[in-house]
Amino acid sequence: MKTGKEVKTNIFKNYNVTFGSVNNKNPKAIYINISSWAEPIDDDNVNYTSSIRSLNKKIKQTLFNVFDSDNECLFDKQRTIVDLDIRESGIRYGKRSFMSCEVTLYLFNEHSITSTYMKENLEVLTDYLIKNVFENNKTFKFNKKKN
């Protein structure tokens, strides 16, 4: 029996974004899935392993800072999971590689993923993450499609 709920959004130009919950009736955790195609900006000899690790750390730090500054935060900053997946073995200049970032957020109080209040909060948080982490990245440019 499937009890989860997933909501796709098309408001982000270069990213596919999906919000979801595992249990729609009693949501304790919500996830944000951001996927895109990462293309290296420079032809320099870049250590992509450290660039990806740095990107992962920046995502976690940005979330922590947002939750720390928000007095009426819905999410528990101590229980946040970030799963960034880019395969560094296939990254080359001029070639796009698939990037997937899933952020799992645990709620203090139960809110339905389909409520307007929750959608607005998730869109604002995702927009902040995209603008401050992905768009400011010095190693990769992100695109919605492979070509």
PERAFEN-V912677 format. One record per backbone hydrogen bond with DSSP energy under -1.0 kcal/mol. CO is the residue of the C=O (numbers start at 1). NH is the residue of the N-H. If there is no record, write none. Layout:
co=(CO:CO)
nh=(NH:NH)
//
This chain:
co=(3:5:7:16:17:18:19:20:21:28:30:31:32:33:34:35:36:37:38:39:44:46:47:48:49:50:51:52:53:54:55:56:57:58:59:60:61:62:63:64:65:66:74:76:81:83:85:92:97:99:100:101:102:103:104:105:106:112:115:116:117:118:119:120:121:122:123:124:125:126:127:128:129:129:130:134:139:141:143)
nh=(24:21:19:35:9:33:7:31:5:107:105:20:103:18:101:16:99:143:97:141:46:48:51:52:53:54:55:56:57:58:59:60:61:62:63:64:65:66:67:68:69:70:108:79:104:102:100:95:38:36:85:34:83:32:81:30:76:115:119:120:121:122:123:124:125:126:127:128:129:130:131:132:133:134:135:137:41:39:37)
//
